[in-house]
Amino acid sequence: MGESVTEATITNWLKNVGDSVAMDEPLVEVATDKVDNELPSEGAGVLIKILFEKDQVAQVGDVIAILSTDGGSSAAPAAKEEAPIVASSATQTTTVAAPISTSSETIAIPKNGTSGKFFSPLVRNIAEKEGITASELEAISGTGQDGRVTKKDVISYLANRGTAPATTPAASTTPAAAATPVAAVTPAVASSASFMNIKEPIVLPNPGDEIMEMDRMRKLIADHMVMSVHVSPHVTSYVEADVTNIVKWREKIKNTFKQREGQNITYTPILIEAIVKAIKDFPMINVSVSGTTIIKRKDINIGMATALPSGNLIVPVIKNADQLNLVGITKAVNGLADSARNNKLKPEDIQGGTYTVTNVGSFGNVMGTPIINQPQVAILALGAIRKVPAVIETPEGDFIGIRHKMFLSHSYDHRVVDGALGGQFVRRVADYLESFDPNTTI
């Protein structure tokens, strides 16, 4: 489901117990913090047991269902008990996963606590790495399904471990010793933990107010945006670009392009092409931050924020945009936007972005202050293209004329992108737009 995905919510089973399932036939619909998707069956057989019901959350590595490839069901319970860390394919349920091996310095955490509480492989792995004992893990109050301890619960516990009252003999040490494990937490985890401890105000409704619960995607967006502002000090630079040549060129070729390619050409691909050129000129915009380490990205993968019919937002990614010509970028933009509107994006379609573009002009806005899409360090908002009076300089003198102009709003992470770099980058994008050749063939 993607390298950064740790859990998924079962949203719908497409097959019932007793149904026959063919290879690659859609079996279940799941929702992650990245995208909603159908999972195909990796084997052919009969669905004999569903281990996670609708709306339950499964951790990566959990068995979610069992298929019988020979029509029998006697082996199913044994498969469930012996293989908690296998994928949900039919053929793999007969393969027993090797027990987690631990060194002499690490105390293995059992999958079930003394009270019968289940600990997922992810939770056990974190606990073992951070030196959390089985008794400590047992004492953590879980917020997951049926009180299950989640990754967030463990991270929150680690953040408060040095100051919280001791709950087990192992934790009853001197203040210095108790604080030691916290130092082992990576900066990214520590930042996430402190972010989760932010206290939100409790707002009481007034008479007649309508109360609406956020849907799953809106909750994820809200968490991601708050986290981004918490992690990155945002700065925004603005530039106004004259795009008159682009507007006239598009009006001239759009009908021919539609007849030849079978799809529309919008301003977005032209703008993305200019952004890609500017990233090549200023590669330190195309980076990510991990603690005190800067990761300079080799690929240029442009995310484009796309509004969904539900009102939510998703960011599909144009992979290796620097290797595409204008026609290729146009087809990629149109294809991803269509898949987003029809809920057909795949997990890989929204992963790997290195720089994001958001078109606030499509809503009639002239500029904006976009929030960085972590773990990237910059994002560009494209304002509406407007006809405005402007001073036009010519060898014969200056005069006032009507020009098509737009604002570019560039938000960047001031930890690694200073004002000079952030401002020069967006100015270079504007330069490429203003120097667009109106005789360009496509």
Secondary structure, 3 states (H helix, E strand, C coil): CCCCCCEEEEEEECCCCCCEECCCCEEEEEECCCCEEEEECCCCEEEEEECCCCCCEEECCCCCEEEECCCCCCCHHHHHHHCCCCCCCCHHHHCCCCCCCCCCCCCCCCCECCCCCECCHHHHHHHHHHCCCHHHHHHCCCCCHHHCCCHHHHHHHHHHCCCCCCCCHHHCCCHHHHHHHHHCCCHHHHHHHHHHCCCCCCCCCCCCCCCCCCCHHHHHHHHHHHHHHHHCCEEEEEEEEECHHHHHHHHHHHHHHHHHHCCCCCHHHHHHHHHHHHHHHCHHHCEEEECCEEEECCCCCEEECEECCCCCEECCEECCHHHCCHHHHHHHHHHHHHHHHCCCCCHHHHCCCCEEEECHHHHCCCCCCCCCCCCCCEEEEECCCEEEEEEEEECCEEEEEEEEEEEEEEEEECCCCCHHHHHHHHHHHHHHHHCCCCCCCC
